[in-house]
Amino acid sequence: MSGIEAVFFDCDGTLVDSEVICSRAYVAMFQEFGITLDLEEVFKRFKGVKLYEIIDIINEEHGVDLAKADLEPVYRAEVARLFDAELEVIAGANALLDAMTVPICVVSNGPVSKMQHSLGKLDMLHHFPEKLFSGYDIQRWKPDPALMFHAAKAMNVNVENCILVDDSSAGAQSGIDAGMEVFYFCADPHNKPIDHPKVTTFTDLAQLPELWKARGWDITR
């Protein structure tokens, strides 16, 4: 028996290996507008942070007022170009998705079109028919838990009976605040440690079935 009704997955850095790609696109976007940023610093600071918040932070730090409407198309185009050229699946993601026996969905700060592009390119989209939920749907982004409640309502499940798998501290916080069981994917040494009773830290997606079974959740075949 299992009390888990569904598993929510983040997309970038959890299912698809896109976090460095996204960071490179941020650097390229700001460079086009005359601001030079260090790639490693961008990666460490802005993992899991929504685009508009990043733009606000850089505007404030550099004393400029770059318009989101001007920057976003540059970022989206660069991400799409890099996705087509370099995007890869996170090790173990396909096997895990194939093994799931409860409903699953994706919850991301990125737009649905970005999820469709990345998951479609890697032939993973079939796992999530009509189950891609974005902060842009409701104009609220992680760490706000609203996205978790939005997805749970659409999935017709109780959010407190769901698991969130996410590789960012912002995502983990959204799950904590929604009352979910959070599995915090820390393959990246830059990840900020989280010590919370609702959070289990792990480093490889292949670990999840056994971690879940140890909690009495029989949700993979």
VEXLOVEX-65190 format. One line per 4 residues: their letters; for each residue x, y, z of C-alpha. Coordinates in steps of 0.02 Angstrom, whole numbers, padded with zeros to 5 digits. Layout:
REM residues N
a	X:Y:Z | ...
REM end
This chain:
REM residues 221
msgi	00000:00000:00000 | 00054:00179:-00029 | -00013:00344:00035 | 00070:00437:-00109
eavf	-00053:00499:-00240 | 00068:00577:-00366 | 00249:00627:-00395 | 00291:00801:-00459
fdcd	00456:00823:-00552 | 00550:00982:-00587 | 00615:00990:-00766 | 00780:01085:-00786
gtlv	00919:00996:-00692 | 00804:00857:-00632 | 00745:00772:-00792 | 00848:00863:-00923
dsev	01029:00920:-00904 | 00994:01102:-00943 | 01051:01206:-00795 | 01222:01250:-00868
icsr	01141:01282:-01037 | 01018:01403:-00957 | 01160:01490:-00865 | 01256:01511:-01028
ayva	01100:01586:-01106 | 01086:01711:-00962 | 01267:01763:-00989 | 01239:01781:-01177
mfqe	01079:01880:-01150 | 01158:02008:-01034 | 01316:02017:-01142 | 01208:02072:-01288
fgit	01153:02220:-01182 | 01328:02265:-01125 | 01336:02175:-00958 | 01471:02043:-00933
ldle	01437:01907:-00804 | 01542:01760:-00746 | 01465:01594:-00798 | 01506:01499:-00639
evfk	01440:01640:-00531 | 01278:01644:-00631 | 01260:01456:-00614 | 01286:01460:-00425
rfkg	01176:01611:-00391 | 01030:01586:-00507 | 00995:01400:-00515 | 00807:01378:-00502
vkly	00775:01567:-00501 | 00647:01633:-00624 | 00706:01738:-00771 | 00615:01897:-00720
eiid	00690:01893:-00546 | 00864:01873:-00619 | 00836:02024:-00731 | 00777:02126:-00582
iine	00930:02077:-00480 | 01054:02118:-00619 | 00966:02283:-00657 | 00983:02335:-00475
ehgv	01163:02277:-00456 | 01221:02363:-00616 | 01116:02520:-00600 | 01024:02491:-00763
dlak	00842:02470:-00815 | 00843:02337:-00950 | 00667:02292:-01006 | 00610:02113:-00981
adle	00517:02124:-01147 | 00683:02159:-01235 | 00787:02029:-01143 | 00669:01880:-01137
pvyr	00663:01847:-01326 | 00854:01848:-01331 | 00861:01722:-01188 | 00727:01608:-01261
aeva	00811:01605:-01432 | 00981:01562:-01357 | 00907:01426:-01246 | 00818:01350:-01396
rlfd	00979:01352:-01498 | 01081:01271:-01359 | 00944:01143:-01321 | 00943:01088:-01503
aele	01133:01073:-01506 | 01178:01006:-01334 | 01033:00953:-01222 | 01044:00782:-01140
viag	00935:00682:-01021 | 00985:00670:-00838 | 01056:00496:-00804 | 00922:00379:-00740
anal	00774:00490:-00784 | 00698:00381:-00919 | 00712:00222:-00816 | 00631:00308:-00668
ldam	00487:00379:-00769 | 00457:00210:-00852 | 00448:00129:-00679 | 00322:00248:-00599
tvpi	00154:00173:-00550 | 00070:00331:-00484 | 00023:00487:-00583 | 00167:00604:-00624
cvvs	00182:00782:-00686 | 00310:00919:-00714 | 00313:01080:-00612 | 00432:01212:-00679
ngpv	00469:01397:-00666 | 00498:01394:-00855 | 00357:01414:-00982 | 00264:01263:-01049
skmq	00340:01293:-01221 | 00515:01270:-01148 | 00464:01106:-01065 | 00385:01046:-01226
hslg	00545:01087:-01320 | 00665:01003:-01199 | 00560:00850:-01157 | 00505:00831:-01338
kldm	00682:00837:-01404 | 00732:00698:-01283 | 00577:00592:-01319 | 00512:00610:-01141
lhhf	00354:00708:-01175 | 00244:00554:-01186 | 00264:00529:-00999 | 00171:00691:-00965
pekl	00016:00709:-01076 | -00068:00872:-01022 | 00034:00867:-00862 | 00157:01011:-00884
fsgy	00128:01149:-00755 | 00220:01315:-00762 | 00236:01464:-00648 | 00185:01565:-00800
diqr	00014:01480:-00794 | -00027:01572:-00633 | 00108:01709:-00633 | 00183:01639:-00473
wkpd	00347:01546:-00466 | 00446:01437:-00347 | 00488:01460:-00204 | 00305:01512:-00194
palm	00207:01351:-00160 | 00062:01410:-00269 | 00126:01309:-00417 | 00116:01149:-00314
fhaa	-00064:01185:-00265 | -00106:01228:-00446 | -00034:01064:-00509 | -00117:00962:-00372
kamn	-00287:01037:-00412 | -00265:01000:-00597 | -00209:00822:-00557 | -00354:00800:-00435
vnve	-00239:00746:-00293 | -00205:00807:-00116 | -00042:00903:-00120 | 00011:00843:00053
ncil	00003:00664:-00014 | 00124:00703:-00156 | 00312:00696:-00179 | 00415:00834:-00260
vdds	00580:00791:-00344 | 00680:00950:-00374 | 00862:01001:-00389 | 00847:01182:-00332
saga	00830:01257:-00159 | 00690:01368:-00225 | 00596:01215:-00284 | 00626:01122:-00123
qsgi	00560:01269:-00023 | 00401:01274:-00127 | 00372:01090:-00087 | 00406:01116:00098
dagm	00282:01260:00106 | 00151:01156:00014 | 00170:01017:00143 | 00243:00892:00019
evfy	00376:00760:00041 | 00527:00836:-00047 | 00668:00736:-00125 | 00808:00860:-00154
fcad	00922:00809:-00299 | 01098:00864:-00252 | 01212:00793:-00387 | 01280:00970:-00405
phnk	01405:01019:-00267 | 01346:01200:-00280 | 01177:01154:-00206 | 01137:01236:-00040
pidh	01109:01105:00097 | 00933:01096:00167 | 00899:01024:00339 | 00712:00998:00358
pkvt	00607:00848:00413 | 00510:00851:00249 | 00669:00847:00142 | 00770:00695:00090
tftd	00932:00733:-00002 | 00996:00615:-00137 | 01126:00619:-00276 | 01065:00498:-00412
laql	00889:00471:-00482 | 00921:00284:-00475 | 00917:00296:-00285 | 00736:00352:-00277
pelw	00642:00186:-00291 | 00736:00114:-00142 | 00720:00274:-00042 | 00533:00271:-00073
karg	00516:00087:-00030 | 00608:00119:00133 | 00469:00242:00177 | 00335:00114:00135
wdit	00290:00193:-00031 | 00272:00061:-00166 | 00260:00179:-00314 | 00380:00102:-00441
r	00375:-00064:-00531
REM end
